[in-house]
Amino acid sequence: MTLTTLLVILLILILVGAVPAWPHSRGWGYGPSGIVGIILIVLLILLLMGRI
């Protein structure tokens, strides 16, 4: 598997985990989705620069 495939799979798992529908994560606020957003921005910048 390539690095891009692994990053996409990891990102999908993080997105599912950041959904505030789970009872234990309702009080977390915007923290998990903010982290996912930062990861998406970094990956987008790396993709545009041709590093991935």
C-alpha positions in Angstrom: 0.0 0.0 0.0 1.2 3.5 -0.7 1.5 6.3 1.8 -1.5 8.1 0.2 -3.7 5.1 0.7 -2.7 4.8 4.3 -3.3 8.5 5.0 -6.8 8.4 3.4 -7.7 5.3 5.5 -6.4 7.1 8.7 -8.2 10.3 7.8 -11.5 8.4 7.4 -11.1 6.7 10.7 -10.3 10.1 12.4 -13.4 11.7 10.8 -15.7 8.9 12.1 -14.2 9.2 15.5 -14.6 13.0 15.5 -18.4 12.9 14.9 -20.0 14.1 18.2 -22.8 11.6 18.0 -21.2 9.1 20.4 -22.3 9.5 24.0 -18.8 9.8 25.4 -17.7 12.6 23.0 -20.7 15.0 23.3 -18.8 17.2 25.7 -15.6 17.5 23.7 -16.8 20.5 21.7 -14.9 21.5 18.6 -11.6 19.9 19.6 -11.6 16.7 17.5 -13.0 18.4 14.4 -10.5 21.2 14.7 -7.7 18.7 14.8 -9.1 16.9 11.8 -9.4 20.3 10.0 -5.7 21.0 10.7 -4.7 17.6 9.4 -6.7 18.1 6.3 -5.1 21.5 5.6 -1.6 20.1 6.1 -2.4 17.1 3.8 -3.8 19.5 1.2 -0.7 21.7 1.3 1.6 18.6 1.0 -0.5 17.3 -1.9 -0.3 20.7 -3.7 3.4 20.9 -3.2 3.8 17.3 -4.6 5.3 15.8 -1.4 2.6 13.1 -1.3 
